[in-house]
Amino acid sequence: MSDDDTDTTAPSRRDYVKYGGAVVGGGLLAGCAGRSKSGSTPDSNGTETGSTNETGSSTDDGSADTAEDGSYSVEMFPVGEVEFESVPEAVTTYNMGWADMVVSLGQADKLQTNRLSAPTLFYDRLDIDYDNDWPPLWQDGGIPKEVLYEHDPDAFLIDPNLIQAWDDNWDDSDVEEIESNVGPFFGCHNRRIRSDWQQEMGYPERAPSMLEAFEKVGTVLDERARTEAWLDLHEDLQSEVESRLPDDGETPSIGLINSGSSPENGEFYALYLEDNGYEMKPYRDLGLVDADAFAGVETGQYGKTDYETLLEVDPDVIVVHWGVTTGSVTFGGDGAFDAERFREKFVAPMENDEVGSQLTAVEEGRVVPGPTAEQGPLVNAFQTELTARLFYPEEFGEVDTEAPLDVPEGERLFDRQRVRDIVNGDI
């Protein structure tokens, strides 16, 4: 599908179930099965449209063309063209990555979320204040509409298809009710693109990348200058890293396991570096996809595997996905990385297992905390730096496994003060 195939409607997952995977809703392609074999970032769908007589819309340069009444619209897959009466003063999101987009734009005071689960790790070191004392959206196995009314934001940075995929109590009428009575949905579940409903609805081809989604959020929040500053910083960081990557092709093989794994019980959940979505962005950007030890390996549901399979592939490095957030609220901590807790949960059980102790990564002390899956521009900057140091220590410096994000000033790959300045609006 070309970038000019713009969709201005938002067919839900249930539409695809109802019509048996047929093409509906102005051109969305269904039936795209299987995992992408490319390590590239997914392309966005559609182009931004010009202004209209009645309602302003986003323009080719990413800015919003505002109508006389102050309204404007921004287009993004899968929600289509969304109209905003004015710049939102409060937004609610479920994903930490989308929350980080808002924080990166200096708008943390607009967030109504409890999803900043590892703030100490990234934000406290930059003196960024936030309020995550809001009711969780996920309650009792679903997302009740009542909690969305309770938040009462001007916009939900949430993919409505995700809500319907997770909570069978929701259908299109519920989405329409919330949009009519509270605010519009403007989000895309682009962190991980593996579910059947995403394949059917064309997410692998049409979901925006993290940076593309960030640009859209910047337009919605009328923060074009900060957006451009972040894009420049990201480009500079990528150029710096790429210019220093070794050209000898020697990269350690990587076994990426989810933090939901239980080494104590011999249960692991393998992840694939080739997967679409922004959670694998640091690995793609550093050219590490071909180093995936699990590539082509058959695993069970959700990538479930065991010590025997791990030993068969025997990766040089075992990386725990979300590992840097060991110490977050999820793990019963206060937000800062907890090296003792990480070792207790992931490393020691492998060392004490008869098969696990034979793994090269275990023998050489290379079971390491990896990046969190959730990331906007700010978190991604830290995690690109972390990933470079994890796999190319001779060039970028050794990771301190007691404090993986602490980097000596002379080895930093981006300017922390520049990040503070962007967030603070000193551009």
N, C-alpha and C positions, 0 to 999 in steps of 0.2 A: 504493500500500500504506500502511495507517495505521501510526502509531507503536505500535499495540498488537499488531501481527503479529509476535510474538516467535519467533525461530528458535533452538532449542537444539541444533541439529546444525551440522556444518560440511562440507557437500558440497564436494567438490573440483572443480577445473576438469575433471578427467577424468570425473567423474560427468556433467557436462554434455555432454561429447563422447560418452560412452557412450550417454546417453539422447536424444541428438539435440536438446538444448535444451528438453527437457520440464521441467515443474515437478516438482522432487524435493526431498527432505530437509526437509519441514515448511514449505514455502511460499515458498522463494526464487523470484523471477521471472526467467525467462530470456528472451533474445531482445530485450533493450532496445538497439536499434541506434542509432548516430549519436552525435555530440557534443551535449552539452547546450547549449541556446540561452540558458540563464539564467546570469547571473554570480553567482548566489547560492551560498552554501556548502551542500554536500550535507547532507541531514538524516541523523541516525542512525536505525538500525532499532531497533525493539523498546524496551520499557520495562524498567527494572530490577525484578526480582521481589522479593517480600518474603521473610522468613526461612522456613525449613522446620524440621521436627523434627530432621533428621539433619545437614544441612549448612547453614552460614550462607551468606547470599547478599547481594548489594548491595541497598541500600534506596533509597527514593525520593530521599533527600537526598544520595546518592552515597557514604555511608559503608558499611562492610561490617558486616553482622550476623554476628558470629562464633559458631560452634557451640561446644558445651562442650569439644570436643577441639582447639579452636583453628583448625579449618579454616573456610574461607569460599569463596564463589564470586562471580565477577564475569562479567557477560554483555556481549558485544560482537560485532557483525557483523565478519567472517564466522565467527568461531570458536565462536560460541554461548556457552553458560554454562560457564565454566572454573573448576574447583575448585583451590584452593590449600591445602595442608596447613598452611602458616604463611606469614608475610610473607617474600618472597624476599630472600635475602642476596646473591644474585648474579644478574644478568640479562645476556643477550646480545642484541644487535640488529644489523641490517644497515644500517638507515636512520639517517642523522645526525639527522633530525627527531625520531625516537623516542628517540635517545640524548639529544637536547637536552631532551626531556621529563623524563628521569631527572635530568639535570644541574640543570634548573630546580627540581626537588624536593629539591635538596641531597643527592642520592644518587649523585654521580659515582663514589664509591668502590665502588659495586655494579656498575658497568659493566664488561663484558668484551667489548670491541670495538676494532676498528682504524678505525672509521668517523668519528672526529672529525677530519676531514681539514683543517679550517681553524680549529684551536683558538686560535691567536694572535689571529685577527681578532676573536673574540667573547669568549673565556674569559680569556685572559691579561690583558685590560684590566680584568677584575673579580677578578683574583687567584684564579681557580678552578683547582684542581689536578685532574688526571685521569690515567688510565693507558690509553693506546691501544696499548700494546705487546702485542697479542694476535694470534694467527694470523688472517689474513683468511678470511672464510667463503667467498668466491668464489675458487676455485683451479682452474686448468686447464680453464676453460670450464664449470664447474659448482660445486655446493655439496656436497662429499663428506660423508657422514654422519660420517666419522671426525673431521672438524674440530669437529662439534657435540659429539661425545663428549669431545674434547680441552678444549673450553670448559667443559663440565659445569656449566652454570648451574642455578639453581632455576627459571628461566622464560626462554623465548625471546620477546622482543618482536618477533616476525616473523610475517608472514602466511604460513601453510603453503601457501596457494594460489599465492603468488608463487614459492615454491621450485619447485613442480611446473610452473609456467608457464615458468620459466627453465631448469630442468634435467629433461630427459626421463628421466633415470635414477630419478627419484623417483615414487612413487605413494602411495596412501593407506596402504599397509602400512608404508612407511618413516616416514611421519608418526607412525603409531601406535607404531612401534618406539621412536622418539626420545622420544615422550611417556611411554611406559612405563618406559624405562630412564634417561632424563635428566630431562626436565621438560616442562611444557605449553607449547604455542604460544599466545601472546596478542598478536596484532597484526593490522593491516589495511593493505594497500597503498593508502593514501589520499592519497599525494602527487600522483599523476597517474592519472586514471581514463579511459584511452583505449583500452586493449587489448580485443580481441574477447572474451577470456575474462572480463574484468571486466563488459563489457556484458551477456554471457549470464547472469552470476551476480547481476546487479542492483546492482552497486557504485554506479552513478550515483545511485540512489535511497536506498541503504541504508548506504553507507559513512559512518562518523562524520567530522565535521569535525576539524580539528586540535585545537580546544579540547575537543570531546567526547571524542576519544581521550585527550587529556591528563587529563581528569577520571577516565577509566577507569584509566589508569596510576596516578594518584594514589590511587585506591581500592585497587588491587593492592598498592601500596607502603605503604599505611596512612599517607598524608601528606595528610590532609584539610585541615589548617590552611594548609599551604603552597599547596595547590591553590586554596583560596578566596582567599588573598592574591594569587595570580597572576591569577585571574579579575577581581578588583577592579582590579589594576593595568592589565590589558588594557582593561577597560571605561573607566577614566579616560583612558588613552591614546587610545582611539577617540573618546571624547567631545571631548577636546581638539582632535584633528585635525579632526573633523567640524565643530566650531564655527568653525573658521578657514578652511575650504575656500571659495574664491571662488565667488560665486553668479552670475558673469557667463557661465558655461558655456564659457569659453575655455581649452581644454586642448590642448596640443600633441599631434599624432598620434604614435603610438608604434609603432615596428617592433621587435618583440622577437625576437631571434635566439638560438639556443642556442650555448653556448660551444664546442660541437663543430663549429661552422661554420669554414670555412677561407677567409677573404677573399683570401688569396694565390692560391688556386686558383679563386676565383669560385664557391665552394660555400657556401650558407647553409641553415640549418634554421630555418624560421619557426615560432614558437610563437603560440598564440592565447590572448588574455587571458580569453576566455570559458570556457576549459577548467575542468572540475571538478578538485578536489584542492587540497591546501593550498599547493602551490607558487605558485599565483596569488593567494593570500590578500592580500598587500599591495596589489595592483592592484584587487581587488574592494573592499577596505575603503576605498580612496581614490576609489572611483567612476570608475575609469579604463577600465573594460571597453569603453565606447563609443568610446574614443580609439584602438582597435586598428586600425592601418593595414592589417593582413593580414586583417581580417574579410571573409569572403566570397571571398577570393582562393584560386584553385586552386593547390595545390602538389603536389609529388611525394611519394613515400614518405617518411615521417617529417618531412614539411614541407619537403622539399628544394626549393630555389629558387636563383635566380641574380641577377647584377647587373641584368639587364634588368628582371626583375620588381620588384626593389627600387626601381629608378628609376621604374617605372610608379606604384607606390604612394607613393613619395618621402616617407617619414615625416619629421616634424620632428625626432624624436629616435630614434636607433637604440640600443637597450638590449641589452647582452650578458647573457643569462641566466647565472647563476653568476659573473658578471664580478668580483664583489668577492672571489672566491676565487682569482683569478689571483695566484699566489704561494703557493698551497697545495701540498701534497705532489703532488697530481695534476698540477700544472704544473711540478713540479721545484723548488718553493720551500720556504720554512720555515714558511709559514702566514700571514705578514703580507701584506697587499695589495702587489703589485709593479706600480707605475704604469708603469715602463719596459717590463716584460714585456707588460703589457696593450696599450700603444701599439704595441709591436713586432708582436704577434700579430693585433690587430684593427684598429687605426686606420691605421697606416702603409700596409698593403696597399691599403686603400680609397683613400687619398689618391693612391697611385701607379697606380691603375687608371684607364684612360681613361673607363670608364662610372662607376665608383665615385666618382671625383673630382667628378662632377656632382651627386651626391646632396646635398640640402639639409643633412642632418645632418652630412655630411662637411665641406661648405663652411663651416658655422657652428660647427664643432668640437663637435658634440653626439653623438658616438659615446661612450657612457658605460657604466661597469660597473654592472650591475644586481644585485639580490638573488640569493642562492643559493636553489635550489629547496627545500632541506632546512631545516626550521625547526620548532622547538617554541616555547614561549612566550618564552624568553629571546632567541633569535635573531630571532624575529618582531618583538619590540619594537624592536631595532636597525633591522630592515629596513623597518618601517613608517615610522620616522623618516627613513631614507635615501630611501625612495620619495617621501615628502612633499616633501623638499628637492629631489629630482631634477626634479619636475614643477611645484612651486609655490615657486620660490626667493624670489619677492618677499614671500611670507608667512612661509615657514619658514627661509629662509636658503640661501645658495649652497653646493653641495657642493664640497668640496675634492677635485678629481679625483686629487690625489696621495695623499690619505688619506681616502677617502669616508666612513668611519665616525667620523672625528674631528669632533666638533661643539663649538663654543664653549659654555661652560657656560650662558650666558644664552639660548641657542637650543635647548637640549635639550627634548625632548618627554616624557621620563620621567626619573625620579630614579635615577641609577646606584646611589646608596647604598641606596635602597629595594630594588633588585634584590639587592644583596649581602646585605641583611638577610634577605630571604625565603629565599635560598639557604642562608644560615647558620642559619636557624631563629629569627632575632630578629624575630618577628612581632608 
